[in-house]
Amino acid sequence: MTVSIVINSSPVFTHWWAQIKHDLRPFPGRWEQTWRIALLCALMTLVSMTFHIPAAVLSCYVIFFVMKSDSAESMVLAIALVVLVSIVVFILIGLVNLSISSPPARLAIMAFTSVILLYLGNASLLGPLGGIIALVIAFVMTLLAHVPFGEVATRAVLYAWLMTCAPMALVISFNLIAGRQPQAVLVNEVAGRLELAAQSLQQHASAQQVRAMVAEGIESQQKRLKWLKLFHFVPKKRQQDLAVAVIQSYQILLASLALTTQTTVPTERQLQQQQQLATACLLAARQLRQSKSLPTSYFKWQVSDFSLTPYQDIAQALNTLSSEQNNAGFTIPEEKATFFVADAFVNSAYLRTAVKATGAAILCYLIYSSIEWEGIHTAMITCYVATLGSSGETINKLVLRIIGALIGATLGVILLVFFMPHMTSIGTLMAAVFVVSILAAWVGIGSERVAYAGIQIAFAFFLITLQGFGPSVDLSVAGDRIVGILLGNLMMYLAFTQIWPYSVIHSVKKHMTHLQQILEDWATTENKDTLQRVVYAGQAAQVLEEAEYELSLAYLEPKRLHLGHTSLSDYQQQLDQLTQRFNSLVLGSSVPS
């Protein structure tokens, strides 16, 4: 989260490049998640090649979508995908015999299911799973053109089910054995906050670092607490202790952020108090990491002894964190979530996005089918993996797609030319997949500014190298795959910038309205209700970060797409005012009771 970003043509790219370099740096848990994704892709390569499961590229690709930062969320997504794909395949088996001899019927089924699933992916909690299922259906429908009779067609449908469910079975098994347990991830996140707060108090961390962690909010920790409760990974008392740690550590981080806005030079007494608090934060973080429990009473601060309100906030939070009081019944309030987003049935943009992506995919299919160039079928696949919303996102991610695809394709060609002739076993192919997947996963689990490029690196590399059921050297196939990716990207660019163009400003306005409501609720909350104020602060920080990021994308759009007569500088000014309001509330985020 940046407090203020003044953007024009040159500073936009300077800021964008600086953010990308920052987003590629290591952060706690990044390597742990990276090697797990890479290893799963290598293992899936082994399974696909050994059991002759077709379309290994799709099997490896979906792993990137379901492997999240902890094992519980990864398994939930994997199970959900298996259930949904199984239902869809069951329906498809009945439709196959009806459409196998009728190309118009196949196109109609593909178009209808694609629009529905992509719409649900945009307008509901289904999210990326909608696009994956739509891709599976489209893939099956295109295969039917080469299938002579019903029994073989049914077998093709079952293979489609297998190429999706096999990697999910692998994901579930792997996470049960070697996954990142949500309680361990949660403890590391809370301890990381305390350590960063200590570094800030000791003036060893920049204000930007503190703001970036504040911008993450507490939503991911709330989700992990939900998994702990749902799967009973830890006793109930432990769940409540961790909930206390989430709130108090974020309160400490907010107080640290407030201190970074101080313009006066701290006195010697204030520096001593900062050092005392920093030491306490480090001790609390150390015990959290070692014992995985709340820190014991290292200190009992007399809150009134501290000279500044942020110091008092930190001292009060540490007292609460290390107290031996009973936390029975302690829960963090959450926003009520529904399956559909609030404007799912009134905002036509969701349906238009689904129609545009479907149209681009079908057009790609018709192009390569009419010219009998099946090698570029990756064009259709690209349309499903590159579905976006606004024109600003399309233009921004077009660059990431091309960069990622070129990197992945280059690595794939290098492998085919220089290494593949010497690779005589599946094991060597697994090693190559593992190495490149590390690069792709490292980028892919970063922020939105870079994540898309990582996914495209993996996508392009898998398309070129996983051609059959073992190491294969065929540069013509590699060329076809690259042409297909570029064709798919071109179709998506044209569809999302020329047909019903939708400005990212719509989303910016929605986020600013939401942020305004959160700030009003925060301001009217009683000072003694620290819990609710911290929850509001976390929500506001996340929404503010999203609004700032999306506003930066608006500068990439043609001016004709911007709403009314309001200029982007006016939107920036409004967002700056909301940021100032956020900062003022952080300064008085809680007064100890």
Secondary structure, DSSP 8 states (H G I E B T S, - for coil): --S-----HHHHHHHHHHHHHHHTS--TTHHHHHHHHHHHHHHHHHHHHHHT-S-HHHHHHHHHHH--SSHHHHHHHHHHHHHHHHHHHHHHHHHHHHHTT-HHHHHHHHHHHHHHHHHHHHHBTTTHHHHHHHHHHHHHHHHGGG--SHHHHHHHHHHHHHHHHHHHHHHHHHHHHH---HHHHHHHHHHHHHHHHHHHHTT-S-HHHHHHHHHT-SHHHHHHHHHHHHHT-S-HHHHHHHHHHHHHHHHHHHHHHHHHT--S---HHHHHHHHHHHHHHHHHHHHHHHHSS----S----GGG-SSHHHHHHHHHHHHHH-----TT---------SB-TTTTT-THHHHHHHHHHHHHHHHHHHHHHTT-GGGTHHHHHHHHT--SSHHHHHHHHHHHHHHHHHHHHHHHHIIIIIGGG--SHHHHHHHHHHHHHHHHHHHTS-HHHHHHHHHHHHHHHHHH--SSS----HHHHHHHHHHHHHHHHHHHHHHHHSS---THHHHHHHHHHHHHHHHHHHHS-TT-HHHHHHHHHHHHHHHHHHHHHHHHHTTS-GGGS-TT--HHHHHHHHHHHHHHHHHHHHTS----
